[in-house]
């Protein structure tokens, strides 16, 4: 560990290095005997990590040292507004809307976007609250590590990486679909069919790989000029979106809106869980807090303002699509462009395709920025090798982390279809957003060594009641129980659990900006996210469980021991700093005139 500390102070050391020490510098991986000794202590170390919680100071001051070079503070509220717009308005609205309107929701896709938009706005408030107080690149990973502990943060980290990789792959596939539609009105035109592969994996997509590589190379060259490129193109995109809405309503037919619930209300909520993908991306903007000039002002304006506008635009766009085209005739891969082609506006079709491609491109750009910063903070904590935490001295960007996400997402995008990717993505995203609402409640009502044990027990009981009742509602809905009694009882229990929290004293009040109506809004967010999770199909749960199992196996054999060593190294550094501080104060007291 001493060698590592010296390396951080050596400016002559090359950024591009690939020794074993750069990937596994921890004592547990020094040699085979050290690793065996670490494995023999797995149970004790697991108990330590299950109860361990990080601190604001650790995430803000100590972990960034692992990157050797600091990221540059260069972003304003203007940058964040358009980074949020550029990251969110991409494949979701253009790619998933047609798929869900055709297969599950019909015209009620409007309500799907209302439900998922409200849930997303509540999550935005939770993210903003944390990002203002802890402006670090880790985003939700750092926030969860501080409030819910190291092991929960690891599970979140695994899902964050899964979300980043799957999200990037999905964007690449959607970009390819629209590009193919632009050339030959065939979304699969540029893909290579391999009949021997299973359905969903039988269309190879080299174009998706190419666009992923281009976007990630641009993001590696610098944050500020990537932001400028994004907001210039996003302004153009917003103008085209307004045009799409106006023309859609001009060519609308009331007959297309009936039946409004062709697949029942259940189909509407099932679509709400999937179209949630359309709102994701704002969490990536929260990771830019470390590069924001004035986080306490810029982050609330950038995130909350942009997401409110995006929610309105999404609702209008989805409604105009189903009013213009009968849901049974909507193209599931390139809904908007084919819709304009169908009403004889071929030139508008190309405009829509260009706008969609532009939106997906900026989503890839901003996604690349955010995904790399998530990966950087996860690597700083040594949950993955710290080599991925290094920040390039010239570009001031995490090049290694960007390459990591790029390579895996390219492989996934080459083989996997959009519908398979979307269900996995939604599950991971909703799970993390639910944990973020829980973490916010913990931050308000529990402070270690300050909160009385009696108040802690009361809080935990209320929290479990809220989670349990929310899970109950989701289970009732998924089992096709439509009687009002069960929902009324579960809703009353949820209300009493939340009310119980309001009677407890808050242990931490935000100094600058905080979520209003705590605990009510975070409690609603927990309920909505769990409900949407329950609306997903069994295949999404199966894939989620398999991925989580793989993550836990990795954690027990690698991540646990690396983070254990890292945490104790930081504790030793803190003790040394305290010793130096005490010695300095003693010297000052002995020499008051110096």
C-alpha positions in Angstrom: 0.0 0.0 0.0 2.9 2.3 0.7 4.1 1.7 -2.9 0.7 2.8 -4.2 0.8 6.0 -2.1 4.2 6.9 -3.5 3.0 6.2 -7.1 0.3 8.7 -6.7 2.9 11.4 -6.1 5.1 10.4 -9.0 4.3 12.6 -12.0 6.7 10.7 -14.2 4.8 7.4 -14.0 3.0 6.5 -17.2 -0.8 6.5 -17.4 -0.7 3.4 -19.6 0.5 0.7 -17.3 -0.7 -2.9 -16.9 1.2 -4.6 -14.0 -0.5 -6.9 -11.5 0.0 -4.2 -8.9 -2.1 -1.7 -10.9 -5.0 -4.1 -11.0 -4.7 -5.8 -7.6 -2.6 -3.6 -5.2 -4.3 -4.9 -2.0 -2.4 -7.0 0.5 -4.9 -9.9 0.0 -3.7 -10.4 -3.5 0.0 -10.0 -2.9 0.7 -13.7 -3.6 -1.2 -17.0 -3.5 -0.6 -17.6 0.3 -2.0 -14.1 1.0 -5.1 -14.8 -1.0 -5.6 -18.2 0.7 -5.3 -16.4 4.1 -7.9 -13.8 2.9 -10.3 -16.5 1.8 -10.0 -18.2 5.2 -11.3 -15.0 6.8 -14.2 -14.6 4.4 -16.9 -14.9 7.1 -15.3 -12.4 9.4 -14.6 -9.9 6.6 -18.2 -10.3 5.3 -19.6 -9.4 8.8 -17.3 -6.4 8.8 -18.5 -5.2 5.4 -22.2 -5.9 6.0 -22.1 -3.4 8.9 -19.6 -0.9 7.4 -20.8 2.4 6.1 -18.7 5.0 4.3 -18.6 8.7 5.2 -19.0 12.0 3.3 -15.4 12.7 3.9 -14.2 9.3 2.6 -16.1 9.7 -0.7 -15.2 13.3 -1.2 -11.6 13.5 0.0 -10.0 10.1 0.3 -11.3 8.0 -2.7 -10.5 10.6 -5.4 -6.8 10.2 -4.5 -7.0 6.8 -6.2 -7.4 8.6 -9.6 -4.0 10.3 -9.2 -5.4 13.3 -11.2 -8.4 15.4 -10.5 -11.3 15.9 -12.8 -11.8 19.5 -13.9 -14.7 21.6 -12.5 -16.0 23.1 -15.8 -19.8 22.6 -15.9 -22.6 25.1 -15.1 -26.3 24.8 -14.6 -26.8 25.4 -18.4 -24.5 22.5 -19.2 -26.4 20.2 -16.7 -29.8 21.1 -18.2 -28.8 20.1 -21.6 -26.7 17.1 -20.4 -29.8 15.9 -18.8 -31.9 16.5 -21.9 -29.3 14.9 -24.1 -28.9 11.8 -21.9 -32.6 11.2 -21.3 -34.2 12.0 -24.7 -32.8 9.1 -26.8 -33.8 5.6 -27.6 -36.5 5.3 -25.0 -39.1 7.7 -26.5 -38.2 6.8 -30.1 -37.6 3.1 -29.7 -39.6 1.8 -26.8 -42.8 3.8 -27.3 -43.8 2.0 -30.4 -43.0 -1.4 -29.0 -45.1 -0.9 -25.8 -48.0 0.9 -27.5 -48.3 -2.0 -30.0 -47.8 -4.9 -27.7 -49.1 -3.9 -24.2 -50.7 -0.5 -23.8 -52.3 0.9 -26.9 -53.4 4.5 -26.6 -53.0 4.3 -22.8 -49.3 4.5 -23.4 -49.9 8.1 -22.4 -50.7 7.0 -18.8 -47.7 4.7 -18.8 -45.5 7.8 -19.4 -47.4 9.7 -16.7 -46.9 7.0 -14.1 -43.2 6.4 -14.9 -42.6 10.1 -15.3 -44.0 10.8 -11.8 -41.8 8.0 -10.4 -38.8 9.4 -12.2 -39.4 12.9 -10.9 -39.5 11.6 -7.3 -36.2 9.8 -7.9 -34.7 13.0 -9.4 -35.5 14.8 -6.2 -33.7 12.1 -4.2 -30.7 12.2 -6.4 -30.5 16.0 -6.3 -30.7 16.0 -2.5 -27.6 13.8 -2.3 -25.7 15.3 -5.2 -25.9 18.8 -3.6 -24.5 17.5 -0.3 -22.0 15.0 -1.7 -20.8 16.3 -5.1 -18.7 13.3 -6.2 -18.5 11.2 -9.3 -20.0 8.1 -7.7 -23.6 9.2 -7.9 -25.9 6.7 -6.4 -23.1 4.3 -5.6 -21.5 6.7 -3.2 -24.8 7.8 -1.7 -25.8 4.2 -1.0 -22.4 3.3 0.3 -22.7 6.1 2.9 -26.2 5.4 4.0 -26.9 1.7 3.4 -23.5 0.2 3.8 -20.8 -1.4 1.8 -22.5 -4.6 0.8 -25.7 -2.9 -0.4 -23.6 -0.5 -2.3 -21.8 -3.4 -4.0 -25.1 -4.9 -5.2 -26.0 -1.4 -6.5 -22.6 -1.1 -8.1 -23.1 -4.3 -10.0 -26.5 -3.2 -11.2 -25.1 0.3 -12.0 -22.5 -1.4 -14.2 -25.2 -3.7 -15.7 -27.4 -0.7 -16.3 -24.5 1.2 -17.9 -23.5 -1.6 -20.2 -27.0 -2.7 -21.1 -28.1 0.9 -21.6 -25.3 1.7 -23.9 -25.9 -1.5 -25.9 -29.6 -0.7 -26.1 -28.9 2.8 -27.4 -26.6 1.3 -30.0 -29.2 -1.1 -31.2 -31.9 1.6 -31.4 -29.5 3.9 -33.3 -29.0 1.1 -35.8 -32.8 0.5 -36.1 -33.5 4.1 -37.0 -30.5 4.3 -39.3 -31.7 1.3 -41.2 -35.2 2.7 -41.4 -33.8 6.0 -42.7 -32.1 4.1 -45.6 -34.6 1.5 -46.6 -37.6 1.7 -44.3 -36.4 -1.5 -42.7 -35.0 -1.3 -39.1 -33.1 -4.6 -39.6 -31.7 -3.7 -43.0 -28.1 -3.3 -41.8 -28.1 -6.3 -39.5 -26.8 -9.8 -40.2 -29.2 -12.7 -39.6 -27.8 -15.9 -38.2 -30.6 -18.5 -38.0 -28.6 -20.9 -35.8 -28.8 -18.4 -32.9 -31.8 -18.2 -30.6 -34.4 -15.5 -31.2 -33.4 -12.2 -29.7 -29.7 -13.0 -30.4 -29.9 -13.9 -34.1 -29.4 -10.4 -35.6 -25.8 -9.3 -35.5 -25.4 -5.5 -35.5 -22.0 -4.1 -36.6 -23.5 -0.6 -37.0 -24.4 -0.5 -33.3 -20.8 -1.4 -32.4 -19.4 1.4 -34.7 -21.6 4.2 -33.2 -20.7 3.1 -29.6 -17.0 3.3 -30.5 -17.3 6.8 -32.0 -19.4 8.2 -29.1 -17.0 6.9 -26.5 -13.9 8.1 -28.2 -15.4 11.6 -28.3 -16.3 11.5 -24.6 -12.8 10.5 -23.7 -11.3 13.6 -25.3 -12.8 16.1 -22.7 -15.9 16.9 -20.7 -16.5 20.6 -21.5 -16.4 20.4 -25.3 -18.5 17.2 -25.2 -21.0 19.3 -23.2 -21.0 22.1 -25.7 -21.5 19.7 -28.6 -24.4 18.1 -26.7 -26.3 21.3 -25.9 -26.0 22.7 -29.4 -27.5 19.6 -30.9 -30.1 19.2 -28.1 -31.6 22.6 -28.8 -32.1 21.5 -32.4 -33.6 18.2 -31.2 -36.1 20.0 -28.9 -37.3 22.1 -31.8 -37.9 19.0 -33.9 -39.8 17.3 -31.0 -42.2 20.2 -30.8 -42.7 19.8 -34.6 -43.4 16.1 -34.2 -46.1 16.8 -31.5 -47.8 19.6 -33.5 -47.9 17.5 -36.8 -49.0 14.4 -34.9 -52.0 16.2 -33.4 -52.8 17.8 -36.8 -53.2 14.3 -38.3 -54.8 12.7 -35.3 -58.1 10.7 -35.5 -60.2 10.0 -32.5 -61.0 6.5 -33.8 -57.3 5.6 -33.2 -57.8 6.2 -29.5 -60.4 3.5 -29.0 -60.2 1.2 -27.3 -58.0 3.2 -24.9 -57.1 0.2 -22.8 -56.9 -2.7 -25.4 -54.8 -4.8 -23.1 -56.4 -3.8 -19.9 -55.0 -1.5 -17.1 -52.4 -4.2 -16.3 -50.9 -3.7 -19.8 -50.7 0.0 -19.1 -48.7 -0.5 -15.9 -46.6 -3.2 -17.4 -45.6 -0.7 -20.1 -44.9 1.9 -17.4 -42.2 -0.3 -16.0 -40.6 -0.7 -19.4 -40.9 2.9 -20.7 -39.2 3.9 -17.5 -36.1 3.4 -19.7 -37.1 6.6 -21.5 -36.6 8.6 -18.3 -33.2 7.1 -17.3 -30.1 9.1 -17.8 -30.6 11.8 -15.2 -28.7 9.6 -12.7 -25.7 9.8 -15.1 -25.9 13.6 -14.9 -25.7 13.4 -11.1 -22.3 11.8 -11.5 -21.1 15.0 -13.1 -21.3 16.7 -9.7 -17.5 16.4 -9.2 -17.0 18.5 -12.3 -19.8 21.1 -11.5 -18.7 24.6 -10.6 -21.4 25.3 -8.1 -23.2 22.0 -7.1 -25.6 23.5 -4.6 -27.2 25.8 -7.3 -26.4 24.1 -10.6 -27.6 20.6 -9.8 -31.2 21.4 -8.6 -31.7 23.7 -11.5 -30.2 21.4 -14.1 -31.9 18.1 -13.0 -35.3 19.1 -11.7 -35.9 21.7 -14.4 -35.0 19.5 -17.3 -36.8 16.4 -16.1 -40.1 18.4 -15.5 -39.9 19.6 -19.2 -39.0 16.1 -20.5 -41.9 14.5 -18.7 -44.3 16.9 -20.4 -42.8 16.3 -23.8 -42.9 12.5 -23.5 -46.6 12.5 -22.6 -47.4 14.7 -25.6 -45.2 12.7 -28.0 -46.7 9.3 -27.0 -50.2 10.6 -27.1 -49.7 12.2 -30.6 -48.3 8.9 -31.9 -51.3 6.8 -30.9 -53.7 9.5 -32.1 -52.0 9.6 -35.5 -51.6 5.8 -36.0 -53.8 2.9 -34.8 -51.8 1.1 -32.1 -52.1 -2.2 -34.1 -50.3 -0.6 -37.1 -47.5 1.0 -35.1 -44.0 -0.1 -36.2 -42.3 -1.6 -33.1 -38.8 -0.6 -34.1 -39.1 2.9 -35.7 -42.6 4.0 -34.7 -42.4 7.8 -35.4 -40.6 7.7 -38.7 -42.8 5.0 -40.1 -45.9 6.9 -38.8 -44.9 10.0 -40.8 -44.2 7.9 -43.8 -47.7 6.4 -43.5 -49.4 9.8 -43.7 -47.5 10.8 -46.8 -44.9 13.1 -45.2 -41.8 11.4 -46.3 -39.7 14.5 -45.8 -40.9 14.6 -42.2 -40.1 10.9 -41.9 -36.4 11.8 -42.6 -36.5 14.7 -40.2 -37.9 12.4 -37.4 -35.2 9.8 -38.2 -32.5 12.5 -38.0 -33.8 13.8 -34.7 -34.0 10.3 -33.3 -30.5 9.5 -34.4 -29.3 12.8 -33.0 -31.1 12.1 -29.7 -29.6 8.7 -29.4 -26.2 10.0 -30.3 -26.2 12.6 -27.5 -27.6 10.0 -25.2 -24.6 7.9 -26.0 -22.2 10.8 -25.5 -23.7 11.8 -22.1 -24.1 8.2 -21.2 -20.5 7.6 -21.8 -19.5 10.5 -19.6 -21.8 9.3 -16.7 -21.1 5.6 -17.0 -17.4 6.1 -16.9 -17.7 8.3 -13.7 -19.8 5.6 -12.0 -17.2 3.1 -12.9 -14.4 5.4 -11.7 -15.9 5.8 -8.2 -16.6 2.0 -8.0 -12.9 1.4 -8.9 -11.8 4.0 -6.4 -13.4 1.9 -3.7 -11.6 -1.1 -5.1 -14.8 -3.0 -5.8 -13.3 -3.5 -9.2 -9.6 -3.1 -10.0 -8.4 0.5 -9.2 -6.8 0.7 -12.7 -10.2 1.7 -13.9 -10.2 4.7 -11.5 -7.2 6.5 -13.2 -7.9 9.9 -14.6 -5.8 10.8 -17.7 -3.5 13.8 -16.9 -4.2 15.6 -20.2 -7.9 15.1 -20.9 -8.9 15.0 -17.2 -11.3 12.2 -18.1 -11.4 8.5 -16.9 -10.2 6.9 -20.1 -9.7 3.4 -18.6 -13.2 3.3 -17.2 -14.7 4.5 -20.5 -12.9 1.7 -22.3 -14.2 -0.9 -19.9 -17.8 0.0 -20.5 -17.3 0.5 -24.2 -15.8 -2.9 -24.9 -18.5 -4.9 -23.0 -21.4 -2.8 -24.3 -20.1 -3.3 -27.9 -20.0 -7.1 -27.5 -23.6 -7.1 -26.0 -24.9 -4.7 -28.7 -23.5 -6.9 -31.5 -25.6 -9.9 -30.5 -28.6 -8.9 -28.3 -32.0 -7.4 -29.5 -33.6 -4.3 -28.0 -36.5 -6.0 -26.3 -34.2 -8.4 -24.4 -32.1 -5.4 -23.3 -35.0 -3.2 -22.2 -36.4 -5.7 -19.6 -33.0 -6.2 -17.9 -32.3 -2.5 -17.9 -35.7 -1.6 -16.3 -35.2 -4.0 -13.5 -31.8 -2.8 -12.5 -32.8 0.9 -12.8 -36.0 0.5 -10.7 -34.1 -1.4 -8.1 -31.5 1.3 -7.7 -34.0 4.1 -7.6 -35.9 2.3 -4.9 -32.7 2.0 -2.8 -32.0 5.7 -3.3 -35.4 6.6 -1.7 -34.6 4.3 1.2 -31.2 5.8 1.5 -32.6 9.3 1.7 -34.9 8.3 4.5 -32.0 6.7 6.4 -30.0 9.9 5.9 -32.7 12.0 7.4 -33.6 9.8 10.4 -30.3 8.0 11.3 -26.9 9.3 12.2 -24.4 6.9 13.7 -23.7 7.5 17.4 -26.3 10.3 17.5 -29.7 8.7 16.9 -31.0 7.1 20.1 -31.4 3.3 19.8 -35.1 3.5 20.5 -35.7 6.0 17.7 -33.6 3.8 15.4 -35.8 0.8 16.1 -39.0 2.8 15.5 -37.6 4.1 12.2 -36.6 0.7 11.0 -40.1 -0.7 11.9 -41.8 2.1 10.0 -39.4 1.6 7.0 -40.1 -2.1 6.9 -43.8 -1.4 7.0 -43.6 1.0 4.0 -41.5 -1.5 2.0 -43.7 -4.5 3.0 -47.0 -2.8 2.2 -45.6 -1.5 -1.1 -44.5 -5.0 -2.0 -47.9 -6.3 -1.0 -49.6 -3.9 -3.4 -47.3 -5.1 -6.2 -47.9 -8.7 -5.4 -51.7 -8.2 -5.4 -51.5 -6.5 -8.8 -49.3 -9.1 -10.3 -51.6 -11.9 -9.1 -54.5 -10.3 -10.9 -56.4 -9.5 -7.7 -58.6 -6.5 -8.5 -60.8 -6.3 -5.3 -60.5 -3.0 -3.5 -60.3 -4.5 0.0 -56.7 -5.8 -0.3 -55.4 -2.6 -1.9 -57.2 -0.5 0.8 -55.6 -2.5 3.6 -52.1 -2.3 2.1 -52.6 1.4 1.4 -53.6 2.0 4.9 -50.6 0.1 6.3 -48.3 2.1 4.0 -49.9 5.4 5.2 -49.5 4.4 8.9 -45.9 3.5 8.3 -45.1 6.8 6.7 -47.1 8.7 9.3 -45.0 6.9 12.0 -41.9 8.4 10.4 -43.2 11.9 10.5 -43.6 11.6 14.3 -39.9 10.8 14.7 -37.2 13.5 15.1 -35.1 14.2 12.0 -31.4 13.8 12.7 -30.0 15.6 9.7 -31.5 18.7 8.0 -30.1 19.8 4.5 -28.2 23.1 4.8 -28.7 24.2 1.2 -31.3 22.2 -0.7 -33.4 19.2 0.2 -36.4 17.1 -0.9 -39.6 18.6 0.4 -42.3 16.6 2.3 -40.0 14.0 3.7 -40.9 11.2 4.5 -43.9 11.3 2.2 -42.3 11.8 -1.2 -39.5 9.3 -0.7 -42.1 6.8 0.7 -44.2 7.3 -2.5 -41.1 6.8 -4.5 -40.5 3.5 -2.8 -44.0 2.4 -3.4 -44.0 3.4 -7.1 -40.7 1.8 -7.9 -41.7 -1.5 -6.2 -45.0 -1.5 -8.0 -43.3 -1.0 -11.4 -40.8 -3.8 -10.5 -43.7 -6.0 -9.8 -45.2 -5.2 -13.2 -42.2 -6.6 -15.0 -42.4 -10.1 -16.4 -40.9 -13.3 -14.9 -38.1 -13.3 -17.4 -36.8 -9.9 -16.1 -36.8 -11.3 -12.6 -35.0 -14.4 -13.7 -32.3 -12.5 -15.5 -32.0 -10.1 -12.5 -31.5 -13.0 -10.1 -28.9 -14.7 -12.3 -26.9 -11.4 -12.7 -27.1 -10.8 -8.9 -25.9 -14.3 -8.2 -22.9 -13.8 -10.4 -22.2 -10.4 -8.7 -22.2 -12.1 -5.2 -19.9 -14.8 -6.3 -17.4 -12.2 -7.6 -17.8 -10.2 -4.3 -17.1 -13.2 -2.1 -13.9 -14.2 -4.0 -12.6 -10.7 -5.1 -14.5 -7.6 -4.2 -14.9 -8.4 -0.5 -11.2 -8.7 0.2 -10.2 -5.7 -2.0 -12.7 -3.4 -0.2 -11.8 -4.8 3.2 -8.1 -3.9 2.6 -9.0 -0.5 1.1 -11.3 0.4 4.0 -8.6 -0.4 6.6 -6.0 1.5 4.7 -8.2 4.6 4.8 -8.7 4.0 8.6 -4.9 4.0 9.1 -4.6 7.2 7.0 -7.2 8.9 9.2 -5.4 7.8 12.4 -2.1 9.2 11.0 -3.8 12.5 10.0 -5.4 12.8 13.5 -2.0 12.1 15.1 -0.3 14.8 13.0 -3.2 17.2 13.8 -2.9 16.6 17.5 0.9 16.9 17.4 0.5 20.2 15.6 -2.0 21.5 18.1 0.3 20.5 21.0 3.2 22.3 19.4 1.0 25.4 18.9 0.0 25.3 22.5 3.6 25.0 23.7 4.6 27.9 21.4 1.7 30.4 21.5 3.8 33.2 20.2 5.0 31.3 17.1 
